[in-house]
Amino acid sequence: MTMTNSSQQQKEEFLYPTPPMNPDSDKSFLEIAQTNNLNNFATHLQYVSSMVVGGKMSVEDSYREVKRLYKSWKKSHKSLQGSWFV
């Protein structure tokens, strides 16, 4: 059973929602991208935490997953800092 593109997109939007942005704010594209990046990181951490509390993941596995998520977030943050729209 394969998901269509629209159902896959709907799943992604449900699991990893983007925070609403104030249209009147003077945020640059970089600040918006960093906010979304941080929001995705926090959402993933919340999922890992819930899996540990629910008994679906061990503490050791969660530590490794959090470490992997942090490295991924840090790499993404650094790539945004070094990009052309700074």
PDB file of N, CA, C and O in Angstrom:
ATOM      1  N   MET A   1       0.843  -1.178   0.000  1.00  0.00           N
ATOM      2  CA  MET A   1       0.000   0.000   0.000  1.00  0.00           C
ATOM      3  C   MET A   1       0.888   1.241   0.000  1.00  0.00           C
ATOM      4  O   MET A   1       1.620   1.490   0.958  1.00  0.00           O
ATOM      5  N   THR A   2       0.818   2.004  -1.063  1.00  0.00           N
ATOM      6  CA  THR A   2       1.614   3.219  -1.153  1.00  0.00           C
ATOM      7  C   THR A   2       0.716   4.435  -0.989  1.00  0.00           C
ATOM      8  O   THR A   2      -0.431   4.456  -1.436  1.00  0.00           O
ATOM      9  N   MET A   3       1.269   5.435  -0.339  1.00  0.00           N
ATOM     10  CA  MET A   3       0.518   6.666  -0.137  1.00  0.00           C
ATOM     11  C   MET A   3       0.713   7.584  -1.328  1.00  0.00           C
ATOM     12  O   MET A   3       1.797   7.650  -1.908  1.00  0.00           O
ATOM     13  N   THR A   4      -0.337   8.285  -1.682  1.00  0.00           N
ATOM     14  CA  THR A   4      -0.205   9.274  -2.733  1.00  0.00           C
ATOM     15  C   THR A   4       0.547  10.474  -2.173  1.00  0.00           C
ATOM     16  O   THR A   4       0.711  10.616  -0.961  1.00  0.00           O
ATOM     17  N   ASN A   5       0.992  11.321  -3.064  1.00  0.00           N
ATOM     18  CA  ASN A   5       1.771  12.477  -2.644  1.00  0.00           C
ATOM     19  C   ASN A   5       0.968  13.376  -1.706  1.00  0.00           C
ATOM     20  O   ASN A   5       1.505  13.890  -0.724  1.00  0.00           O
ATOM     21  N   SER A   6      -0.303  13.563  -2.005  1.00  0.00           N
ATOM     22  CA  SER A   6      -1.094  14.455  -1.161  1.00  0.00           C
ATOM     23  C   SER A   6      -1.310  13.861   0.227  1.00  0.00           C
ATOM     24  O   SER A   6      -1.280  14.592   1.216  1.00  0.00           O
ATOM     25  N   SER A   7      -1.529  12.549   0.320  1.00  0.00           N
ATOM     26  CA  SER A   7      -1.709  11.958   1.648  1.00  0.00           C
ATOM     27  C   SER A   7      -0.395  11.937   2.418  1.00  0.00           C
ATOM     28  O   SER A   7      -0.397  12.089   3.639  1.00  0.00           O
ATOM     29  N   GLN A   8       0.720  11.752   1.729  1.00  0.00           N
ATOM     30  CA  GLN A   8       2.034  11.823   2.384  1.00  0.00           C
ATOM     31  C   GLN A   8       2.274  13.242   2.885  1.00  0.00           C
ATOM     32  O   GLN A   8       2.769  13.436   3.995  1.00  0.00           O
ATOM     33  N   GLN A   9       1.927  14.227   2.074  1.00  0.00           N
ATOM     34  CA  GLN A   9       2.095  15.620   2.484  1.00  0.00           C
ATOM     35  C   GLN A   9       1.195  15.946   3.676  1.00  0.00           C
ATOM     36  O   GLN A   9       1.619  16.647   4.595  1.00  0.00           O
ATOM     37  N   GLN A  10      -0.032  15.448   3.667  1.00  0.00           N
ATOM     38  CA  GLN A  10      -0.940  15.682   4.780  1.00  0.00           C
ATOM     39  C   GLN A  10      -0.399  15.046   6.051  1.00  0.00           C
ATOM     40  O   GLN A  10      -0.506  15.628   7.130  1.00  0.00           O
ATOM     41  N   LYS A  11       0.179  13.859   5.935  1.00  0.00           N
ATOM     42  CA  LYS A  11       0.766  13.180   7.091  1.00  0.00           C
ATOM     43  C   LYS A  11       1.918  14.016   7.654  1.00  0.00           C
ATOM     44  O   LYS A  11       2.007  14.209   8.866  1.00  0.00           O
ATOM     45  N   GLU A  12       2.796  14.508   6.785  1.00  0.00           N
ATOM     46  CA  GLU A  12       3.922  15.326   7.218  1.00  0.00           C
ATOM     47  C   GLU A  12       3.441  16.613   7.884  1.00  0.00           C
ATOM     48  O   GLU A  12       3.995  17.033   8.900  1.00  0.00           O
ATOM     49  N   GLU A  13       2.415  17.235   7.316  1.00  0.00           N
ATOM     50  CA  GLU A  13       1.896  18.467   7.896  1.00  0.00           C
ATOM     51  C   GLU A  13       1.258  18.218   9.263  1.00  0.00           C
ATOM     52  O   GLU A  13       1.324  19.069  10.149  1.00  0.00           O
ATOM     53  N   PHE A  14       0.642  17.050   9.428  1.00  0.00           N
ATOM     54  CA  PHE A  14       0.044  16.718  10.718  1.00  0.00           C
ATOM     55  C   PHE A  14       1.112  16.414  11.759  1.00  0.00           C
ATOM     56  O   PHE A  14       1.036  16.894  12.890  1.00  0.00           O
ATOM     57  N   LEU A  15       2.109  15.615  11.377  1.00  0.00           N
ATOM     58  CA  LEU A  15       3.138  15.214  12.329  1.00  0.00           C
ATOM     59  C   LEU A  15       4.104  16.333  12.670  1.00  0.00           C
ATOM     60  O   LEU A  15       4.564  16.433  13.807  1.00  0.00           O
ATOM     61  N   TYR A  16       4.415  17.174  11.696  1.00  0.00           N
ATOM     62  CA  TYR A  16       5.410  18.231  11.904  1.00  0.00           C
ATOM     63  C   TYR A  16       4.828  19.579  11.478  1.00  0.00           C
ATOM     64  O   TYR A  16       5.218  20.124  10.445  1.00  0.00           O
ATOM     65  N   PRO A  17       3.902  20.117  12.267  1.00  0.00           N
ATOM     66  CA  PRO A  17       3.259  21.381  11.879  1.00  0.00           C
ATOM     67  C   PRO A  17       4.238  22.547  11.961  1.00  0.00           C
ATOM     68  O   PRO A  17       5.165  22.548  12.772  1.00  0.00           O
ATOM     69  N   THR A  18       4.014  23.518  11.119  1.00  0.00           N
ATOM     70  CA  THR A  18       4.832  24.725  11.183  1.00  0.00           C
ATOM     71  C   THR A  18       4.107  25.730  12.062  1.00  0.00           C
ATOM     72  O   THR A  18       2.885  25.860  11.987  1.00  0.00           O
ATOM     73  N   PRO A  19       4.852  26.437  12.889  1.00  0.00           N
ATOM     74  CA  PRO A  19       4.193  27.398  13.784  1.00  0.00           C
ATOM     75  C   PRO A  19       3.614  28.556  12.990  1.00  0.00           C
ATOM     76  O   PRO A  19       4.189  28.961  11.979  1.00  0.00           O
ATOM     77  N   PRO A  20       2.494  29.090  13.427  1.00  0.00           N
ATOM     78  CA  PRO A  20       1.944  30.254  12.723  1.00  0.00           C
ATOM     79  C   PRO A  20       2.860  31.455  12.920  1.00  0.00           C
ATOM     80  O   PRO A  20       3.381  31.683  14.012  1.00  0.00           O
ATOM     81  N   MET A  21       3.043  32.196  11.879  1.00  0.00           N
ATOM     82  CA  MET A  21       3.906  33.371  11.942  1.00  0.00           C
ATOM     83  C   MET A  21       3.055  34.629  11.876  1.00  0.00           C
ATOM     84  O   MET A  21       2.068  34.696  11.144  1.00  0.00           O
ATOM     85  N   ASN A  22       3.450  35.607  12.643  1.00  0.00           N
ATOM     86  CA  ASN A  22       2.768  36.887  12.622  1.00  0.00           C
ATOM     87  C   ASN A  22       3.125  37.592  11.313  1.00  0.00           C
ATOM     88  O   ASN A  22       4.296  37.890  11.081  1.00  0.00           O
ATOM     89  N   PRO A  23       2.144  37.863  10.456  1.00  0.00           N
ATOM     90  CA  PRO A  23       2.462  38.491   9.166  1.00  0.00           C
ATOM     91  C   PRO A  23       3.000  39.913   9.306  1.00  0.00           C
ATOM     92  O   PRO A  23       3.617  40.440   8.380  1.00  0.00           O
ATOM     93  N   ASP A  24       2.769  40.526  10.451  1.00  0.00           N
ATOM     94  CA  ASP A  24       3.247  41.895  10.649  1.00  0.00           C
ATOM     95  C   ASP A  24       4.669  41.957  11.205  1.00  0.00           C
ATOM     96  O   ASP A  24       5.236  43.041  11.342  1.00  0.00           O
ATOM     97  N   SER A  25       5.241  40.810  11.523  1.00  0.00           N
ATOM     98  CA  SER A  25       6.598  40.823  12.083  1.00  0.00           C
ATOM     99  C   SER A  25       7.613  41.095  10.981  1.00  0.00           C
ATOM    100  O   SER A  25       7.374  40.825   9.804  1.00  0.00           O
ATOM    101  N   ASP A  26       8.728  41.627  11.389  1.00  0.00           N
ATOM    102  CA  ASP A  26       9.786  41.966  10.438  1.00  0.00           C
ATOM    103  C   ASP A  26      10.853  40.886  10.416  1.00  0.00           C
ATOM    104  O   ASP A  26      12.046  41.191  10.432  1.00  0.00           O
ATOM    105  N   LYS A  27      10.438  39.634  10.378  1.00  0.00           N
ATOM    106  CA  LYS A  27      11.407  38.544  10.376  1.00  0.00           C
ATOM    107  C   LYS A  27      11.942  38.320   8.978  1.00  0.00           C
ATOM    108  O   LYS A  27      11.207  38.382   7.992  1.00  0.00           O
ATOM    109  N   SER A  28      13.228  38.059   8.912  1.00  0.00           N
ATOM    110  CA  SER A  28      13.848  37.750   7.634  1.00  0.00           C
ATOM    111  C   SER A  28      13.587  36.287   7.301  1.00  0.00           C
ATOM    112  O   SER A  28      13.105  35.523   8.137  1.00  0.00           O
ATOM    113  N   PHE A  29      13.909  35.913   6.082  1.00  0.00           N
ATOM    114  CA  PHE A  29      13.751  34.521   5.672  1.00  0.00           C
ATOM    115  C   PHE A  29      14.592  33.614   6.559  1.00  0.00           C
ATOM    116  O   PHE A  29      14.161  32.519   6.918  1.00  0.00           O
ATOM    117  N   LEU A  30      15.779  34.063   6.910  1.00  0.00           N
ATOM    118  CA  LEU A  30      16.668  33.280   7.767  1.00  0.00           C
ATOM    119  C   LEU A  30      16.029  33.042   9.130  1.00  0.00           C
ATOM    120  O   LEU A  30      16.066  31.921   9.638  1.00  0.00           O
ATOM    121  N   GLU A  31      15.450  34.067   9.724  1.00  0.00           N
ATOM    122  CA  GLU A  31      14.817  33.912  11.041  1.00  0.00           C
ATOM    123  C   GLU A  31      13.608  32.982  10.976  1.00  0.00           C
ATOM    124  O   GLU A  31      13.371  32.211  11.906  1.00  0.00           O
ATOM    125  N   ILE A  32      12.855  33.047   9.904  1.00  0.00           N
ATOM    126  CA  ILE A  32      11.712  32.154   9.733  1.00  0.00           C
ATOM    127  C   ILE A  32      12.188  30.717   9.575  1.00  0.00           C
ATOM    128  O   ILE A  32      11.614  29.805  10.169  1.00  0.00           O
ATOM    129  N   ALA A  33      13.233  30.509   8.778  1.00  0.00           N
ATOM    130  CA  ALA A  33      13.778  29.169   8.579  1.00  0.00           C
ATOM    131  C   ALA A  33      14.330  28.611   9.890  1.00  0.00           C
ATOM    132  O   ALA A  33      14.134  27.433  10.191  1.00  0.00           O
ATOM    133  N   GLN A  34      15.014  29.440  10.669  1.00  0.00           N
ATOM    134  CA  GLN A  34      15.549  28.978  11.949  1.00  0.00           C
ATOM    135  C   GLN A  34      14.427  28.642  12.931  1.00  0.00           C
ATOM    136  O   GLN A  34      14.535  27.677  13.687  1.00  0.00           O
ATOM    137  N   THR A  35      13.361  29.423  12.924  1.00  0.00           N
ATOM    138  CA  THR A  35      12.216  29.142  13.794  1.00  0.00           C
ATOM    139  C   THR A  35      11.572  27.814  13.429  1.00  0.00           C
ATOM    140  O   THR A  35      11.256  27.009  14.305  1.00  0.00           O
ATOM    141  N   ASN A  36      11.380  27.588  12.145  1.00  0.00           N
ATOM    142  CA  ASN A  36      10.808  26.314  11.700  1.00  0.00           C
ATOM    143  C   ASN A  36      11.732  25.151  12.019  1.00  0.00           C
ATOM    144  O   ASN A  36      11.277  24.073  12.401  1.00  0.00           O
ATOM    145  N   ASN A  37      13.025  25.371  11.861  1.00  0.00           N
ATOM    146  CA  ASN A  37      14.022  24.350  12.170  1.00  0.00           C
ATOM    147  C   ASN A  37      13.960  23.962  13.651  1.00  0.00           C
ATOM    148  O   ASN A  37      13.972  22.780  13.992  1.00  0.00           O
ATOM    149  N   LEU A  38      13.895  24.950  14.506  1.00  0.00           N
ATOM    150  CA  LEU A  38      13.822  24.711  15.945  1.00  0.00           C
ATOM    151  C   LEU A  38      12.498  24.038  16.326  1.00  0.00           C
ATOM    152  O   LEU A  38      12.468  23.173  17.201  1.00  0.00           O
ATOM    153  N   ASN A  39      11.422  24.434  15.677  1.00  0.00           N
ATOM    154  CA  ASN A  39      10.120  23.827  15.942  1.00  0.00           C
ATOM    155  C   ASN A  39      10.123  22.344  15.563  1.00  0.00           C
ATOM    156  O   ASN A  39       9.592  21.518  16.306  1.00  0.00           O
ATOM    157  N   ASN A  40      10.709  22.003  14.428  1.00  0.00           N
ATOM    158  CA  ASN A  40      10.791  20.597  14.020  1.00  0.00           C
ATOM    159  C   ASN A  40      11.625  19.795  15.007  1.00  0.00           C
ATOM    160  O   ASN A  40      11.267  18.667  15.347  1.00  0.00           O
ATOM    161  N   PHE A  41      12.727  20.359  15.466  1.00  0.00           N
ATOM    162  CA  PHE A  41      13.582  19.687  16.446  1.00  0.00           C
ATOM    163  C   PHE A  41      12.800  19.420  17.734  1.00  0.00           C
ATOM    164  O   PHE A  41      12.850  18.317  18.278  1.00  0.00           O
ATOM    165  N   ALA A  42      12.081  20.430  18.215  1.00  0.00           N
ATOM    166  CA  ALA A  42      11.308  20.283  19.444  1.00  0.00           C
ATOM    167  C   ALA A  42      10.193  19.247  19.289  1.00  0.00           C
ATOM    168  O   ALA A  42       9.911  18.493  20.221  1.00  0.00           O
ATOM    169  N   THR A  43       9.566  19.209  18.124  1.00  0.00           N
ATOM    170  CA  THR A  43       8.506  18.231  17.876  1.00  0.00           C
ATOM    171  C   THR A  43       9.063  16.815  17.913  1.00  0.00           C
ATOM    172  O   THR A  43       8.460  15.924  18.510  1.00  0.00           O
ATOM    173  N   HIS A  44      10.207  16.607  17.280  1.00  0.00           N
ATOM    174  CA  HIS A  44      10.837  15.285  17.290  1.00  0.00           C
ATOM    175  C   HIS A  44      11.235  14.883  18.712  1.00  0.00           C
ATOM    176  O   HIS A  44      11.078  13.724  19.096  1.00  0.00           O
ATOM    177  N   LEU A  45      11.748  15.834  19.488  1.00  0.00           N
ATOM    178  CA  LEU A  45      12.098  15.528  20.879  1.00  0.00           C
ATOM    179  C   LEU A  45      10.869  15.124  21.676  1.00  0.00           C
ATOM    180  O   LEU A  45      10.933  14.225  22.515  1.00  0.00           O
ATOM    181  N   GLN A  46       9.773  15.774  21.418  1.00  0.00           N
ATOM    182  CA  GLN A  46       8.535  15.439  22.114  1.00  0.00           C
ATOM    183  C   GLN A  46       8.085  14.024  21.760  1.00  0.00           C
ATOM    184  O   GLN A  46       7.611  13.293  22.630  1.00  0.00           O
ATOM    185  N   TYR A  47       8.227  13.629  20.492  1.00  0.00           N
ATOM    186  CA  TYR A  47       7.876  12.267  20.097  1.00  0.00           C
ATOM    187  C   TYR A  47       8.756  11.239  20.799  1.00  0.00           C
ATOM    188  O   TYR A  47       8.267  10.214  21.275  1.00  0.00           O
ATOM    189  N   VAL A  48      10.047  11.517  20.860  1.00  0.00           N
ATOM    190  CA  VAL A  48      10.971  10.588  21.526  1.00  0.00           C
ATOM    191  C   VAL A  48      10.616  10.474  23.004  1.00  0.00           C
ATOM    192  O   VAL A  48      10.582   9.373  23.553  1.00  0.00           O
ATOM    193  N   SER A  49      10.354  11.592  23.643  1.00  0.00           N
ATOM    194  CA  SER A  49       9.990  11.590  25.052  1.00  0.00           C
ATOM    195  C   SER A  49       8.714  10.792  25.289  1.00  0.00           C
ATOM    196  O   SER A  49       8.628  10.020  26.244  1.00  0.00           O
ATOM    197  N   SER A  50       7.738  10.974  24.434  1.00  0.00           N
ATOM    198  CA  SER A  50       6.475  10.242  24.579  1.00  0.00           C
ATOM    199  C   SER A  50       6.673   8.748  24.380  1.00  0.00           C
ATOM    200  O   SER A  50       6.021   7.941  25.043  1.00  0.00           O
ATOM    201  N   MET A  51       7.564   8.374  23.473  1.00  0.00           N
ATOM    202  CA  MET A  51       7.825   6.955  23.245  1.00  0.00           C
ATOM    203  C   MET A  51       8.502   6.317  24.455  1.00  0.00           C
ATOM    204  O   MET A  51       8.228   5.160  24.774  1.00  0.00           O
ATOM    205  N   VAL A  52       9.376   7.051  25.128  1.00  0.00           N
ATOM    206  CA  VAL A  52      10.024   6.533  26.333  1.00  0.00           C
ATOM    207  C   VAL A  52       9.003   6.378  27.447  1.00  0.00           C
ATOM    208  O   VAL A  52       8.966   5.344  28.114  1.00  0.00           O
ATOM    209  N   VAL A  53       8.179   7.391  27.654  1.00  0.00           N
ATOM    210  CA  VAL A  53       7.163   7.336  28.706  1.00  0.00           C
ATOM    211  C   VAL A  53       6.170   6.213  28.439  1.00  0.00           C
ATOM    212  O   VAL A  53       5.709   5.552  29.369  1.00  0.00           O
ATOM    213  N   GLY A  54       5.841   5.998  27.167  1.00  0.00           N
ATOM    214  CA  GLY A  54       4.886   4.960  26.798  1.00  0.00           C
ATOM    215  C   GLY A  54       5.484   3.569  26.732  1.00  0.00           C
ATOM    216  O   GLY A  54       4.764   2.603  26.479  1.00  0.00           O
ATOM    217  N   GLY A  55       6.786   3.443  26.953  1.00  0.00           N
ATOM    218  CA  GLY A  55       7.424   2.137  26.948  1.00  0.00           C
ATOM    219  C   GLY A  55       7.752   1.600  25.566  1.00  0.00           C
ATOM    220  O   GLY A  55       8.069   0.418  25.431  1.00  0.00           O
ATOM    221  N   LYS A  56       7.684   2.428  24.542  1.00  0.00           N
ATOM    222  CA  LYS A  56       7.976   1.993  23.174  1.00  0.00           C
ATOM    223  C   LYS A  56       9.450   2.138  22.812  1.00  0.00           C
ATOM    224  O   LYS A  56       9.890   1.633  21.779  1.00  0.00           O
ATOM    225  N   MET A  57      10.210   2.824  23.654  1.00  0.00           N
ATOM    226  CA  MET A  57      11.627   3.047  23.380  1.00  0.00           C
ATOM    227  C   MET A  57      12.378   3.030  24.701  1.00  0.00           C
ATOM    228  O   MET A  57      11.893   3.536  25.713  1.00  0.00           O
ATOM    229  N   SER A  58      13.569   2.441  24.677  1.00  0.00           N
ATOM    230  CA  SER A  58      14.373   2.409  25.899  1.00  0.00           C
ATOM    231  C   SER A  58      15.066   3.761  26.092  1.00  0.00           C
ATOM    232  O   SER A  58      15.164   4.565  25.164  1.00  0.00           O
ATOM    233  N   VAL A  59      15.535   3.987  27.298  1.00  0.00           N
ATOM    234  CA  VAL A  59      16.220   5.243  27.607  1.00  0.00           C
ATOM    235  C   VAL A  59      17.513   5.345  26.802  1.00  0.00           C
ATOM    236  O   VAL A  59      17.856   6.425  26.320  1.00  0.00           O
ATOM    237  N   GLU A  60      18.230   4.236  26.653  1.00  0.00           N
ATOM    238  CA  GLU A  60      19.480   4.244  25.891  1.00  0.00           C
ATOM    239  C   GLU A  60      19.230   4.588  24.422  1.00  0.00           C
ATOM    240  O   GLU A  60      19.962   5.376  23.822  1.00  0.00           O
ATOM    241  N   ASP A  61      18.174   3.979  23.849  1.00  0.00           N
ATOM    242  CA  ASP A  61      17.839   4.289  22.458  1.00  0.00           C
ATOM    243  C   ASP A  61      17.407   5.743  22.307  1.00  0.00           C
ATOM    244  O   ASP A  61      17.730   6.394  21.313  1.00  0.00           O
ATOM    245  N   SER A  62      16.678   6.246  23.295  1.00  0.00           N
ATOM    246  CA  SER A  62      16.240   7.637  23.221  1.00  0.00           C
ATOM    247  C   SER A  62      17.436   8.587  23.311  1.00  0.00           C
ATOM    248  O   SER A  62      17.460   9.621  22.643  1.00  0.00           O
ATOM    249  N   TYR A  63      18.425   8.238  24.134  1.00  0.00           N
ATOM    250  CA  TYR A  63      19.625   9.070  24.224  1.00  0.00           C
ATOM    251  C   TYR A  63      20.318   9.152  22.867  1.00  0.00           C
ATOM    252  O   TYR A  63      20.712  10.233  22.428  1.00  0.00           O
ATOM    253  N   ARG A  64      20.464   8.000  22.203  1.00  0.00           N
ATOM    254  CA  ARG A  64      21.096   7.983  20.884  1.00  0.00           C
ATOM    255  C   ARG A  64      20.280   8.775  19.862  1.00  0.00           C
ATOM    256  O   ARG A  64      20.839   9.484  19.025  1.00  0.00           O
ATOM    257  N   GLU A  65      18.955   8.648  19.938  1.00  0.00           N
ATOM    258  CA  GLU A  65      18.093   9.363  19.000  1.00  0.00           C
ATOM    259  C   GLU A  65      18.160  10.867  19.243  1.00  0.00           C
ATOM    260  O   GLU A  65      18.218  11.638  18.285  1.00  0.00           O
ATOM    261  N   VAL A  66      18.152  11.297  20.488  1.00  0.00           N
ATOM    262  CA  VAL A  66      18.256  12.726  20.801  1.00  0.00           C
ATOM    263  C   VAL A  66      19.610  13.266  20.331  1.00  0.00           C
ATOM    264  O   VAL A  66      19.687  14.371  19.795  1.00  0.00           O
ATOM    265  N   LYS A  67      20.646  12.509  20.526  1.00  0.00           N
ATOM    266  CA  LYS A  67      21.975  12.926  20.081  1.00  0.00           C
ATOM    267  C   LYS A  67      22.007  13.074  18.555  1.00  0.00           C
ATOM    268  O   LYS A  67      22.581  14.028  18.029  1.00  0.00           O
ATOM    269  N   ARG A  68      21.383  12.116  17.848  1.00  0.00           N
ATOM    270  CA  ARG A  68      21.330  12.166  16.391  1.00  0.00           C
ATOM    271  C   ARG A  68      20.504  13.376  15.932  1.00  0.00           C
ATOM    272  O   ARG A  68      20.888  14.084  15.002  1.00  0.00           O
ATOM    273  N   LEU A  69      19.371  13.598  16.596  1.00  0.00           N
ATOM    274  CA  LEU A  69      18.536  14.745  16.252  1.00  0.00           C
ATOM    275  C   LEU A  69      19.269  16.065  16.493  1.00  0.00           C
ATOM    276  O   LEU A  69      19.169  16.992  15.689  1.00  0.00           O
ATOM    277  N   TYR A  70      20.006  16.147  17.606  1.00  0.00           N
ATOM    278  CA  TYR A  70      20.738  17.366  17.912  1.00  0.00           C
ATOM    279  C   TYR A  70      21.815  17.643  16.862  1.00  0.00           C
ATOM    280  O   TYR A  70      21.981  18.777  16.412  1.00  0.00           O
ATOM    281  N   LYS A  71      22.543  16.591  16.479  1.00  0.00           N
ATOM    282  CA  LYS A  71      23.589  16.776  15.464  1.00  0.00           C
ATOM    283  C   LYS A  71      22.978  17.228  14.143  1.00  0.00           C
ATOM    284  O   LYS A  71      23.531  18.086  13.455  1.00  0.00           O
ATOM    285  N   SER A  72      21.843  16.648  13.797  1.00  0.00           N
ATOM    286  CA  SER A  72      21.159  17.032  12.564  1.00  0.00           C
ATOM    287  C   SER A  72      20.694  18.481  12.625  1.00  0.00           C
ATOM    288  O   SER A  72      20.853  19.228  11.660  1.00  0.00           O
ATOM    289  N   TRP A  73      20.113  18.886  13.773  1.00  0.00           N
ATOM    290  CA  TRP A  73      19.660  20.258  13.935  1.00  0.00           C
ATOM    291  C   TRP A  73      20.838  21.234  13.882  1.00  0.00           C
ATOM    292  O   TRP A  73      20.750  22.289  13.255  1.00  0.00           O
ATOM    293  N   LYS A  74      21.927  20.877  14.537  1.00  0.00           N
ATOM    294  CA  LYS A  74      23.109  21.743  14.569  1.00  0.00           C
ATOM    295  C   LYS A  74      23.682  21.924  13.164  1.00  0.00           C
ATOM    296  O   LYS A  74      24.054  23.031  12.776  1.00  0.00           O
ATOM    297  N   LYS A  75      23.750  20.830  12.406  1.00  0.00           N
ATOM    298  CA  LYS A  75      24.266  20.897  11.036  1.00  0.00           C
ATOM    299  C   LYS A  75      23.368  21.788  10.175  1.00  0.00           C
ATOM    300  O   LYS A  75      23.858  22.600   9.391  1.00  0.00           O
ATOM    301  N   SER A  76      22.068  21.631  10.326  1.00  0.00           N
ATOM    302  CA  SER A  76      21.124  22.442   9.574  1.00  0.00           C
ATOM    303  C   SER A  76      21.239  23.915   9.969  1.00  0.00           C
ATOM    304  O   SER A  76      21.207  24.799   9.112  1.00  0.00           O
ATOM    305  N   HIS A  77      21.373  24.172  11.270  1.00  0.00           N
ATOM    306  CA  HIS A  77      21.510  25.552  11.751  1.00  0.00           C
ATOM    307  C   HIS A  77      22.774  26.202  11.187  1.00  0.00           C
ATOM    308  O   HIS A  77      22.752  27.356  10.759  1.00  0.00           O
ATOM    309  N   LYS A  78      23.869  25.450  11.190  1.00  0.00           N
ATOM    310  CA  LYS A  78      25.123  25.999  10.652  1.00  0.00           C
ATOM    311  C   LYS A  78      25.022  26.246   9.157  1.00  0.00           C
ATOM    312  O   LYS A  78      25.567  27.229   8.655  1.00  0.00           O
ATOM    313  N   SER A  79      24.332  25.366   8.435  1.00  0.00           N
ATOM    314  CA  SER A  79      24.207  25.568   6.995  1.00  0.00           C
ATOM    315  C   SER A  79      23.348  26.797   6.693  1.00  0.00           C
ATOM    316  O   SER A  79      23.577  27.491   5.702  1.00  0.00           O
ATOM    317  N   LEU A  80      22.358  27.064   7.553  1.00  0.00           N
ATOM    318  CA  LEU A  80      21.567  28.279   7.360  1.00  0.00           C
ATOM    319  C   LEU A  80      22.417  29.520   7.629  1.00  0.00           C
ATOM    320  O   LEU A  80      22.301  30.513   6.911  1.00  0.00           O
ATOM    321  N   GLN A  81      23.263  29.475   8.648  1.00  0.00           N
ATOM    322  CA  GLN A  81      24.110  30.620   8.987  1.00  0.00           C
ATOM    323  C   GLN A  81      25.074  30.952   7.854  1.00  0.00           C
ATOM    324  O   GLN A  81      25.379  32.122   7.619  1.00  0.00           O
ATOM    325  N   GLY A  82      25.551  29.935   7.157  1.00  0.00           N
ATOM    326  CA  GLY A  82      26.531  30.169   6.103  1.00  0.00           C
ATOM    327  C   GLY A  82      25.927  30.368   4.741  1.00  0.00           C
ATOM    328  O   GLY A  82      26.654  30.391   3.748  1.00  0.00           O
ATOM    329  N   SER A  83      24.624  30.513   4.655  1.00  0.00           N
ATOM    330  CA  SER A  83      23.979  30.613   3.357  1.00  0.00           C
ATOM    331  C   SER A  83      23.962  32.070   2.866  1.00  0.00           C
ATOM    332  O   SER A  83      24.355  32.991   3.583  1.00  0.00           O
ATOM    333  N   TRP A  84      23.507  32.241   1.653  1.00  0.00           N
ATOM    334  CA  TRP A  84      23.546  33.543   0.990  1.00  0.00           C
ATOM    335  C   TRP A  84      22.543  34.539   1.539  1.00  0.00           C
ATOM    336  O   TRP A  84      22.701  35.738   1.311  1.00  0.00           O
ATOM    337  N   PHE A  85      21.512  34.093   2.257  1.00  0.00           N
ATOM    338  CA  PHE A  85      20.493  35.041   2.706  1.00  0.00           C
ATOM    339  C   PHE A  85      20.705  35.530   4.133  1.00  0.00           C
ATOM    340  O   PHE A  85      19.759  35.960   4.793  1.00  0.00           O
ATOM    341  N   VAL A  86      21.945  35.465   4.608  1.00  0.00           N
ATOM    342  CA  VAL A  86      22.245  35.971   5.952  1.00  0.00           C
ATOM    343  C   VAL A  86      22.192  37.474   5.940  1.00  0.00           C
ATOM    344  O   VAL A  86      22.414  38.108   6.972  1.00  0.00           O
TER     345      VAL A  86
END
